[in-house]
Amino acid sequence: MGCFEIGALWLMVTIISIHADTSADGIQAECLGNSVQFILPGSLSAGGRLEIYAVNDTQTVLLTPHLAAQCGYTQKSDPLGNTIVSASLQSCYAENQGDQEFRVAMQFKLYEFPTLSEKVHEVFKFCSHTMTSREILCETNFMEVSVRNALPEIKTASVKQLPAVIPNLQLWKILLYTPEEKSFDKETLQAMGYNVQSSPTRLVMRSPHNMVETFVQNVDSVDMMVFKSVALFRDRWMMALVESTAACPISGASVVGQMIYWQVPLHITPLMSLEVEILEVHMGINGRRLTPDEMESRNYAVTFKESHVVVEIPIGASDGYYKSHVLENQCHVSYTIEPMLELLWKEGQDKTTYKVLFPITTPLTPWSPQVKDYTQLEQRVFDVLLGYLLPDVELVNITFGSELLTVSEIIIKGINLQEHSFPNNTKAFALQVPFSEPYVQIKTVRPDLRTYVLDLVFGFVILPERTAFSHSVVLEASLADIVLPRVGGSCNEDSFNIYVKYGSTPSSQIKIHLGHLKLNDKILQQYEHHSNETHLEIIVPFLAPVVAFESVQLAGIIGRMDVEIYDSLNNWSFREFSLSCPFFIILSECFSNGTITVVLPKLESVPHLLPGELSLRDPSCKPSYSQDYYAYFHFGVTTCGTTRKFVEDTMIYENEVTWKRDKPLTETILPEQKYRFMVSCVYIANATQSMIFHAVSHFKEPHTDVGKGELTVSLRLSKDMVYRLFYHDGDYPVLKFLKQPLYFEVGMDHSKDSRAAVVLENCWATLSKDKESNPRWDLIVDGCASPKDPEHTIFHPVTADDRVDIPNHFKRFEVKTFALKEDDESSESEGDILARRVFVHCDVIICHVEDTADGRCYKKCLEAQNPDGSSSNRDQRSHRDPVCIQSRWWIST
């Protein structure tokens, strides 16, 4: 019985049985032949520091690794976290009673975390063991040999036996062979780390592994670590010696397929002569013998070859365990088992017990985690199982895409992560991630098929070393869940109405081509439109540059709007859509005064056409003015090569518009393209017209009477560039966008006086009806385009037609909308600028057509030429930054 004090607590533990017992604290103790084994459950030592002490009646000694190997103790842990301590029955602190009864006591001191309070468990074990003449024990950290003494023959120089009682016989010297002979006294050997125990009946020599005085000897292809000594005893009259040798295998294990083979020489030459008799052979695991039935149930076998005894163990046997390792960031496993081989042989009259405990660990084998994808597409959730891993592997984090989350963070975010354990002592991790999580990437492998991709990196550590490794997994799931974009449109009186529905594709990913232009924010602001995250509606005037003209007929033109939708991320074309619309506009008009006007657009079939290069039959008759996509002609029926013919009572005047390049194309081998448009005017040759007139006597000189009256002058906004259709009062405010042209006309509607002429002196824009308000932006200054921004204003000529009798009564000019910025505009938000209404005012002078000396009425302006040859009344200035404006035009004269 042992008794010790811990503070004020008295703890008494008594274990007397020689069989395997369990203490009240769960500590197991078992006698295993010439050793005893204690097992401390992992539940008692988990989370705290453990100290192990050897105990006898006189002292309690802390077992360090060095002292344990010197004194015959071995400490290890199993995969379950249990602490296993084995002690030789002849260890330093064991109590020996007649070489038959032994008492071994241990103390386990635990320091509980975090208080570091001590908790002590003491346990001892009585074991009975009948010792043979020589016993050799090969443990994992030491080798031990114990020999029995007997009465020697005094005449013999080499004495192998000592008398049971020899007065004053003392241990004098110990000789060690390395294999060279070296002499030491007992105290020196003890200080060197060896252990020497001498009693009247036994001599025990113990050496830790890999000591300097040990040596390796190859015995039948098996390397043996040899510890050979001779102890010299003497008194005044005599000397005796005792030989003691231990030889323990350090090789001999091999792996073939799924089997482990461990071979031990039958004739260990450092220990025996050739004439020995093998009496018994036993196999065991972890120091404990196995019965034949136990061996058979585990598929163990012991076989004899010519010179070896061979132990066969299948890899994965339940007595061993697998251990995880990390090699080059990859998971590997090894299998470890500790077989025991025990031999009993007879040499002469002496018997030797030879016991070897030999841990075997297989080479590292790659153990890549398996991935099982259980994703259910209809549930739109990734469902993956990652396994099968050993219990010593712990999941610490998962990287989703580029974001690393610990296990606790994953649980907090609501992502389903579970650990599953299996009967074969493995485990796996199940993870479920919805497709809607931001970590899931979306790829479109086909326009109608969407692929969801989840990049995962599982981060693990292996316990208890906490070495880390990772495993990458890429999950993909494809679904035909895409709603493709759609495009459509309709024809209006003077525009195309185009709509685009994005479907399930993000609007930021969709790009649109209008005609030959890629639609961007700058181009979009030029047109009336409405857009949100689901669709876009845009109204495109039929004379917009993105419209292609297919044909020209007397009744009008056929315009086509081409729209292409494509995916900018994958460069896929979703849809191509074309809408052709007829626009019933008058392209040519014949007037009773013998003049003809023609407006011709640029046709798609002649892509290299420059409208300014068109001409009538007379090549010198070019357009009166032109732009990149149309030309305007004004000519008389007797000019420009116009022909006349009579058909019954009508006169038909004909001309044609053709194109001949000023500079022929040299970079292409395409045939020269032709352009021809016939113009015909039919007049009645014989017709009676009634008119009223009265004659004034030619004898009376005409004179002018001074009088007063009113002249009505109006400022109007045209819907087109040919000044046929105008906005009415109820149409205002009119929405226009940046750089859209505005066609203004100022005229006297009711005057018939051909001597009067309308002259524009100044035109400007304000933000209110008050023409004197500020700020103001000049459009026309002193009859000319504003010198600050001359590119914004273009004058157009006025010719007589069915609406205009006297061209001098009208003035026409074009203004391209521009950003109206104030000096302090930085203080305004963009929303304020977009919401502005703009009013246009003009000062008009009524002049006499013959009064050319009046400088206010007739002023010449500096003109710059457009690329097509027409005048634009502008010099070269850089444009202002584009800002969309919403304008309402109010007329003031």
NUVEX-736970 format. One record per residue (C-alpha): x, y, z. Coordinates in steps of 0.1 Angstrom, whole numbers, padded with zeros to 4 digits, always signed. Example, Ala and Ser with C-alpha at 12.3 -4.5 7.8 and 13.67 -1.06 7.14 Angstrom:
+0123-0045+0078;+0137-0011+0071;
// end
This chain:
+0000+0000+0000;+0013+0035-0009;+0003+0067+0008;+0013+0103-0001;+0000+0138+0006;-0011+0164-0019;-0019+0196-0001;-0046+0187+0023;-0058+0158+0002;-0049+0122+0009;-0050+0098-0020;-0046+0060-0015;-0044+0036-0045;-0039-0001-0040;-0034-0026-0068;-0024-0060-0056;-0036-0085-0082;-0009-0099-0106;-0034-0098-0135;-0045-0068-0155;-0063-0044-0131;-0080-0010-0134;-0078+0016-0107;-0106+0038-0096;-0092+0065-0119;-0092+0042-0149;-0055+0036-0149;-0047+0000-0161;-0018-0021-0150;-0008-0055-0165;+0021-0079-0159;+0037-0090-0192;+0063-0116-0184;+0095-0098-0173;+0079-0063-0176;+0048-0045-0164;+0027-0020-0184;+0006+0009-0171;-0020+0027-0193;-0032+0062-0184;-0064+0070-0203;-0062+0100-0225;-0093+0115-0208;-0073+0120-0177;-0044+0138-0194;-0061+0157-0222;-0054+0194-0223;-0028+0194-0196;+0009+0188-0189;+0018+0153-0177;+0048+0143-0155;+0057+0107-0148;+0075+0096-0117;+0091+0062-0106;+0083+0054-0070;+0097+0030-0044;+0096+0030-0006;+0123+0056-0003;+0120+0080-0032;+0099+0095-0060;+0120+0103-0091;+0109+0123-0122;+0115+0101-0153;+0132+0122-0180;+0137+0104-0214;+0173+0099-0206;+0167+0085-0171;+0139+0063-0184;+0162+0046-0209;+0189+0042-0183;+0166+0027-0157;+0144+0004-0178;+0113+0025-0185;+0096+0032-0218;+0069+0058-0225;+0048+0062-0256;+0013+0073-0267;-0013+0055-0288;-0036+0071-0315;-0064+0074-0289;-0043+0097-0267;-0036+0071-0240;-0002+0072-0223;+0016+0038-0220;+0044+0033-0196;+0063+0000-0196;+0088-0009-0169;+0112-0039-0166;+0107-0059-0135;+0144-0052-0128;+0141-0015-0134;+0160+0008-0111;+0131+0015-0088;+0113-0019-0088;+0112-0039-0056;+0125-0075-0059;+0116-0102-0035;+0137-0133-0041;+0138-0129-0079;+0102-0141-0080;+0079-0113-0066;+0082-0078-0079;+0065-0046-0071;+0066-0016-0095;+0050+0017-0086;+0043+0048-0108;+0030+0082-0102;+0013+0104-0128;+0011+0141-0120;-0012+0162-0141;-0013+0200-0144;-0047+0210-0154;-0051+0239-0179;-0056+0268-0174;-0053+0269-0136;-0022+0246-0136;-0036+0229-0105;-0020+0196-0097;-0037+0163-0098;-0018+0132-0088;-0025+0095-0096;-0004+0068-0080;-0006+0032-0090;+0015+0001-0083;+0015-0035-0095;+0027-0068-0080;+0039-0093-0105;+0052-0129-0101;+0079-0140-0126;+0102-0170-0126;+0135-0159-0141;+0157-0181-0163;+0195-0182-0162;+0197-0153-0186;+0171-0128-0197;+0176-0104-0225;+0151-0076-0231;+0152-0054-0263;+0129-0025-0257;+0124+0005-0280;+0147+0027-0261;+0171+0004-0242;+0185-0031-0241;+0189-0051-0209;+0206-0084-0199;+0202-0101-0166;+0223-0132-0156;+0221-0155-0126;+0252-0162-0103;+0264-0197-0090;+0293-0212-0072;+0326-0209-0094;+0356-0231-0097;+0385-0212-0081;+0412-0228-0103;+0396-0216-0135;+0408-0183-0149;+0375-0177-0165;+0348-0181-0140;+0312-0182-0152;+0295-0187-0119;+0298-0171-0085;+0291-0187-0052;+0258-0180-0036;+0275-0164-0007;+0311-0153-0010;+0324-0132+0019;+0337-0098+0009;+0333-0104-0029;+0329-0069-0045;+0323-0056-0080;+0356-0042-0091;+0357-0034-0128;+0335-0037-0158;+0349-0043-0193;+0330-0031-0223;+0337-0042-0259;+0332-0017-0287;+0344-0043-0300;+0377-0030-0285;+0380-0036-0248;+0375-0007-0224;+0376-0007-0186;+0353+0012-0163;+0342+0012-0127;+0305+0011-0118;+0302+0048-0109;+0317+0059-0142;+0294+0038-0162;+0264+0051-0142;+0275+0086-0149;+0278+0078-0186;+0242+0067-0188;+0245+0030-0183;+0229+0011-0154;+0246-0017-0134;+0227-0036-0107;+0245-0063-0087;+0230-0086-0061;+0241-0119-0046;+0220-0137-0072;+0218-0115-0103;+0238-0091-0124;+0218-0066-0145;+0234-0045-0172;+0214-0020-0192;+0223+0004-0220;+0202+0030-0238;+0202+0026-0276;+0230+0042-0297;+0255+0046-0269;+0291+0050-0279;+0302+0017-0263;+0277-0003-0283;+0284-0016-0319;+0266-0030-0349;+0271-0066-0360;+0254-0081-0390;+0240-0115-0383;+0225-0134-0413;+0217-0102-0431;+0201-0086-0400;+0219-0057-0383;+0222-0062-0345;+0230-0036-0319;+0254-0053-0295;+0261-0044-0259;+0289-0067-0246;+0303-0065-0211;+0324-0086-0186;+0320-0078-0148;+0350-0085-0126;+0344-0093-0089;+0373-0097-0064;+0383-0099-0028;+0417-0103-0011;+0421-0139-0022;+0402-0145-0054;+0387-0129-0086;+0356-0139-0106;+0341-0126-0138;+0306-0127-0153;+0299-0122-0190;+0267-0104-0201;+0258-0096-0237;+0227-0082-0252;+0221-0081-0290;+0190-0064-0304;+0179-0062-0341;+0178-0028-0357;+0168-0041-0392;+0150-0070-0408;+0116-0056-0416;+0103-0053-0451;+0070-0045-0469;+0058-0066-0498;+0025-0056-0512;+0001-0054-0482;+0022-0076-0459;+0049-0068-0434;+0077-0094-0430;+0100-0092-0400;+0128-0117-0398;+0151-0124-0368;+0181-0147-0370;+0176-0181-0354;+0212-0183-0343;+0222-0149-0328;+0259-0155-0328;+0268-0128-0302;+0245-0146-0278;+0247-0183-0285;+0269-0211-0299;+0257-0232-0327;+0247-0260-0304;+0215-0246-0289;+0180-0259-0287;+0150-0236-0294;+0124-0245-0269;+0097-0219-0274;+0087-0192-0298;+0060-0167-0290;+0046-0137-0309;+0030-0107-0293;+0019-0072-0299;+0028-0042-0277;+0046-0065-0252;+0017-0089-0247;+0018-0125-0259;-0009-0137-0283;-0025-0171-0283;-0025-0191-0315;-0062-0184-0319;-0057-0147-0315;-0029-0148-0341;-0051-0167-0365;-0080-0143-0361;-0057-0114-0370;-0040-0132-0399;-0007-0131-0381;+0019-0159-0388;+0053-0170-0375;+0073-0192-0399;+0107-0207-0398;+0132-0205-0426;+0167-0220-0428;+0183-0193-0407;+0154-0170-0396;+0122-0169-0378;+0098-0147-0398;+0068-0128-0384;+0041-0120-0410;+0016-0091-0404;-0010-0077-0428;-0009-0039-0432;-0039-0024-0415;-0042-0050-0388;-0062-0038-0359;-0033-0039-0334;-0015-0012-0353;-0025+0023-0364;-0022+0046-0393;-0005+0080-0390;-0008+0110-0413;+0022+0129-0426;+0029+0159-0448;+0053+0156-0477;+0055+0185-0502;+0021+0198-0491;+0005+0164-0498;-0010+0141-0474;+0008+0107-0469;+0001+0079-0444;+0022+0053-0427;+0012+0022-0408;+0029+0014-0374;+0027-0017-0354;+0049-0030-0326;+0053-0068-0328;+0070-0088-0301;+0091-0119-0306;+0100-0140-0276;+0124-0170-0278;+0134-0195-0252;+0165-0216-0259;+0187-0240-0240;+0225-0241-0242;+0238-0268-0220;+0220-0266-0187;+0213-0228-0190;+0182-0213-0205;+0179-0179-0221;+0148-0158-0225;+0151-0135-0254;+0124-0108-0258;+0123-0082-0286;+0098-0054-0290;+0103-0040-0325;+0082-0011-0338;+0077-0012-0376;+0065+0018-0396;+0058+0014-0433;+0072+0038-0459;+0051+0069-0466;+0023+0063-0491;+0004+0091-0508;-0031+0095-0494;-0049+0120-0515;-0084+0129-0502;-0112+0116-0523;-0139+0140-0535;-0175+0128-0540;-0197+0153-0557;-0234+0149-0547;-0245+0182-0562;-0282+0183-0570;-0288+0207-0599;-0324+0212-0592;-0316+0224-0557;-0289+0247-0570;-0265+0237-0542;-0230+0223-0544;-0229+0192-0522;-0194+0177-0518;-0179+0151-0495;-0142+0152-0489;-0127+0121-0474;-0115+0097-0462;-0090+0111-0437;-0074+0097-0405;-0086+0108-0371;-0053+0128-0366;-0063+0152-0394;-0081+0183-0384;-0099+0207-0408;-0089+0243-0398;-0101+0265-0427;-0115+0265-0463;-0106+0291-0489;-0136+0300-0511;-0122+0316-0542;-0098+0342-0527;-0114+0344-0492;-0101+0323-0464;-0126+0313-0437;-0119+0294-0405;-0143+0266-0396;-0160+0288-0370;-0165+0316-0395;-0180+0292-0420;-0205+0280-0394;-0213+0316-0385;-0220+0325-0421;-0246+0297-0423;-0227+0275-0447;-0234+0238-0440;-0202+0221-0429;-0203+0187-0411;-0177+0161-0400;-0186+0125-0404;-0169+0095-0387;-0169+0060-0401;-0165+0025-0385;-0131+0020-0402;-0116+0048-0381;-0117+0074-0409;-0136+0106-0413;-0149+0129-0440;-0162+0165-0443;-0194+0174-0460;-0199+0209-0474;-0229+0225-0490;-0227+0258-0508;-0256+0274-0527;-0250+0286-0562;-0261+0321-0551;-0231+0325-0528;-0207+0353-0539;-0178+0328-0539;-0194+0309-0568;-0182+0320-0602;-0205+0319-0632;-0192+0310-0666;-0212+0306-0698;-0198+0279-0720;-0226+0283-0745;-0251+0312-0749;-0278+0289-0735;-0258+0271-0708;-0245+0285-0676;-0217+0268-0656;-0213+0275-0619;-0177+0271-0606;-0166+0269-0570;-0129+0269-0562;-0121+0254-0528;-0089+0249-0509;-0093+0228-0477;-0067+0236-0451;-0057+0208-0427;-0033+0202-0398;-0021+0169-0385;-0021+0164-0348;-0002+0165-0326;+0026+0180-0347;+0002+0205-0363;+0019+0202-0397;-0002+0217-0424;-0013+0207-0458;-0040+0217-0482;-0062+0201-0509;-0077+0219-0538;-0111+0211-0552;-0129+0227-0582;-0166+0220-0584;-0185+0227-0616;-0222+0224-0624;-0239+0233-0656;-0275+0244-0660;-0296+0254-0689;-0311+0282-0669;-0302+0312-0691;-0329+0335-0705;-0312+0348-0737;-0314+0384-0745;-0340+0395-0771;-0342+0424-0794;-0371+0438-0814;-0385+0470-0828;-0411+0488-0847;-0414+0516-0872;-0426+0551-0863;-0434+0580-0886;-0399+0593-0886;-0378+0569-0864;-0371+0534-0853;-0383+0522-0819;-0358+0495-0807;-0359+0475-0775;-0334+0451-0760;-0344+0427-0731;-0313+0415-0713;-0328+0382-0700;-0306+0366-0673;-0274+0380-0686;-0261+0410-0664;-0266+0443-0683;-0230+0452-0677;-0219+0421-0697;-0241+0429-0727;-0228+0451-0755;-0249+0464-0783;-0240+0475-0819;-0263+0500-0835;-0255+0498-0872;-0217+0502-0875;-0213+0518-0841;-0207+0502-0808;-0232+0517-0784;-0216+0534-0754;-0228+0561-0730;-0216+0589-0752;-0235+0577-0783;-0265+0567-0762;-0270+0602-0749;-0276+0614-0785;-0308+0595-0787;-0340+0595-0767;-0338+0563-0745;-0349+0546-0714;-0329+0519-0696;-0327+0499-0664;-0312+0466-0653;-0337+0445-0674;-0340+0463-0707;-0332+0492-0730;-0355+0512-0752;-0341+0536-0777;-0356+0558-0804;-0334+0563-0834;-0343+0590-0860;-0344+0577-0895;-0317+0602-0906;-0293+0591-0878;-0258+0581-0889;-0264+0545-0877;-0293+0540-0901;-0285+0522-0934;-0306+0533-0964;-0315+0504-0987;-0333+0521-1015;-0346+0555-1027;-0380+0558-1044;-0401+0587-1054;-0425+0580-1025;-0397+0580-0999;-0368+0559-0987;-0364+0525-0971;-0342+0527-0940;-0328+0497-0921;-0317+0496-0885;-0292+0467-0877;-0288+0457-0841;-0264+0431-0827;-0262+0419-0791;-0231+0401-0779;-0216+0390-0746;-0185+0411-0739;-0171+0386-0714;-0172+0355-0736;-0173+0374-0770;-0205+0356-0780;-0231+0369-0804;-0265+0365-0789;-0288+0380-0815;-0287+0399-0848;-0317+0419-0856;-0326+0440-0886;-0356+0463-0890;-0365+0479-0923;-0390+0507-0924;-0404+0529-0952;-0403+0566-0945;-0427+0586-0967;-0409+0618-0973;-0407+0639-1004;-0372+0636-1019;-0378+0659-1049;-0402+0688-1055;-0410+0707-1086;-0421+0744-1082;-0441+0766-1105;-0413+0791-1107;-0393+0765-1126;-0370+0753-1098;-0364+0718-1085;-0351+0706-1051;-0337+0671-1044;-0327+0655-1011;-0307+0622-1014;-0294+0600-0986;-0263+0579-0988;-0272+0543-0998;-0258+0512-0981;-0251+0497-1015;-0225+0524-1022;-0205+0525-0990;-0177+0547-1003;-0200+0574-1015;-0193+0609-1004;-0225+0629-1008;-0206+0660-1017;-0193+0643-1048;-0227+0638-1063;-0236+0660-1093;-0263+0665-1119;-0258+0659-1156;-0237+0690-1156;-0207+0679-1135;-0203+0714-1122;-0238+0713-1105;-0229+0700-1071;-0251+0699-1040;-0262+0732-1026;-0250+0717-0992;-0243+0683-0980;-0233+0662-0949;-0218+0628-0945;-0251+0610-0951;-0272+0632-0974;-0270+0659-1002;-0294+0687-1011;-0297+0701-1047;-0315+0732-1058;-0315+0740-1095;-0337+0755-1124;-0353+0735-1151;-0332+0752-1177;-0299+0746-1160;-0275+0718-1150;-0282+0697-1182;-0320+0694-1175;-0338+0681-1206;-0373+0688-1217;-0398+0668-1238;-0435+0673-1246;-0459+0645-1241;-0494+0655-1253;-0503+0686-1233;-0475+0683-1207;-0439+0692-1205;-0415+0668-1188;-0382+0681-1174;-0357+0654-1165;-0323+0653-1149;-0303+0627-1130;-0280+0627-1100;-0249+0606-1105;-0216+0600-1087;-0181+0599-1100;-0153+0599-1075;-0131+0629-1075;-0102+0605-1064;-0105+0569-1076;-0100+0541-1051;-0065+0527-1054;-0065+0504-1024;-0092+0481-1037;-0098+0459-1067;-0136+0460-1064;-0154+0472-1095;-0164+0508-1095;-0198+0513-1079;-0225+0534-1096;-0251+0558-1082;-0280+0572-1103;-0313+0589-1093;-0337+0602-1119;-0355+0635-1113;-0386+0643-1133;-0410+0673-1132;-0442+0674-1152;-0458+0708-1161;-0491+0713-1180;-0482+0729-1213;-0515+0745-1221;-0535+0759-1192;-0556+0789-1185;-0549+0808-1153;-0571+0836-1141;-0556+0867-1124;-0568+0901-1113;-0549+0932-1119;-0555+0970-1125;-0534+0993-1145;-0518+1025-1132;-0515+1054-1155;-0479+1056-1167;-0483+1093-1168;-0483+1094-1130;-0450+1089-1112;-0452+1064-1084;-0444+1076-1048;-0441+1061-1014;-0464+1072-0986;-0450+1072-0951;-0470+1050-0928;-0469+1026-0898;-0476+0989-0896;-0465+0956-0880;-0443+0930-0894;-0446+0895-0879;-0414+0876-0875;-0413+0841-0861;-0386+0817-0849;-0394+0780-0854;-0377+0747-0849;-0378+0722-0878;-0382+0684-0873;-0358+0677-0903;-0330+0692-0922;-0352+0701-0952;-0375+0724-0932;-0407+0707-0942;-0422+0698-0908;-0420+0721-0877;-0428+0717-0840;-0460+0734-0828;-0465+0753-0795;-0480+0722-0779;-0449+0701-0786;-0426+0721-0763;-0405+0714-0744;-0386+0693-0769;-0361+0667-0756;-0327+0668-0773;-0294+0652-0765;-0258+0662-0769;-0247+0669-0804;-0281+0664-0819;-0287+0690-0846;-0314+0717-0842;-0328+0733-0873;-0340+0768-0868;-0359+0791-0892;-0366+0828-0887;-0390+0844-0912;-0417+0869-0921;-0447+0847-0928;-0472+0872-0941;-0452+0899-0959;-0453+0901-0997;-0428+0929-1000;-0399+0915-1020;-0378+0946-1012;-0376+0936-0975;-0350+0911-0962;-0347+0894-0928;-0312+0896-0913;-0302+0878-0881;-0282+0901-0859;-0278+0881-0827;-0291+0848-0813;-0284+0834-0779;-0296+0809-0753;-0307+0814-0717;-0321+0793-0689;-0353+0814-0685;-0378+0832-0707;-0363+0865-0699;-0340+0873-0728;-0319+0896-0706;-0312+0869-0680;-0279+0854-0672;-0261+0832-0679;-0263+0834-0717;-0246+0815-0745;-0241+0832-0778;-0250+0814-0810;-0249+0842-0835;-0231+0875-0829;-0234+0904-0854;-0248+0881-0881;-0221+0855-0878;-0215+0824-0858;-0203+0831-0823;-0165+0835-0825;-0161+0816-0792;-0177+0784-0805;-0182+0788-0843;-0184+0751-0848;-0218+0750-0830;-0236+0771-0856;-0241+0764-0894;-0260+0786-0918;-0282+0770-0945;-0293+0787-0977;-0330+0793-0984;-0345+0786-1018;-0380+0792-1032;-0405+0764-1030;-0442+0759-1025;-0439+0774-0990;-0412+0800-0995;-0421+0826-1021;-0395+0852-1012;-0363+0835-0999;-0350+0869-0985;-0378+0867-0959;-0362+0837-0942;-0330+0828-0925;-0320+0792-0916;-0293+0780-0893;-0284+0747-0875;-0272+0744-0839;-0256+0713-0825;-0265+0709-0789;-0236+0714-0766;-0229+0715-0729;-0242+0747-0713;-0217+0753-0685;-0216+0782-0661;-0185+0796-0644;-0197+0782-0610;-0209+0749-0625;-0187+0729-0601;-0211+0737-0573;-0240+0721-0592;-0247+0684-0593;-0249+0665-0625;-0285+0660-0619;-0291+0698-0619;-0273+0701-0653;-0293+0673-0668;-0326+0689-0658;-0320+0723-0674;-0345+0739-0699;-0330+0762-0725;-0347+0791-0743;-0334+0805-0776;-0338+0842-0785;-0329+0861-0817;-0326+0898-0826;-0337+0904-0862;-0332+0934-0885;-0355+0941-0915;-0334+0955-0943;-0339+0969-0978;-0325+0945-1004;-0310+0973-1024;-0295+0991-0994;-0261+0973-0996;-0243+1001-0980;-0259+0994-0946;-0232+0976-0927;-0256+0960-0902;-0276+0944-0931;-0248+0930-0951;-0219+0917-0933;-0194+0891-0945;-0183+0863-0921;-0152+0842-0921;-0161+0808-0935;-0143+0775-0931;-0149+0747-0955;-0164+0713-0945;-0147+0682-0959;-0175+0679-0984;-0169+0714-0997;-0199+0731-0980;-0194+0761-0957;-0198+0757-0920;-0190+0793-0908;-0166+0779-0882;-0129+0777-0874;-0113+0748-0857;-0119+0746-0820;-0118+0717-0796;-0152+0705-0784;-0162+0708-0748;-0166+0679-0725;-0198+0660-0735;-0227+0666-0711;-0262+0654-0718;-0287+0683-0715;-0325+0683-0715;-0337+0713-0734;-0369+0732-0738;-0369+0757-0766;-0389+0790-0761;-0390+0815-0790;-0385+0852-0784;-0380+0879-0810;
// end
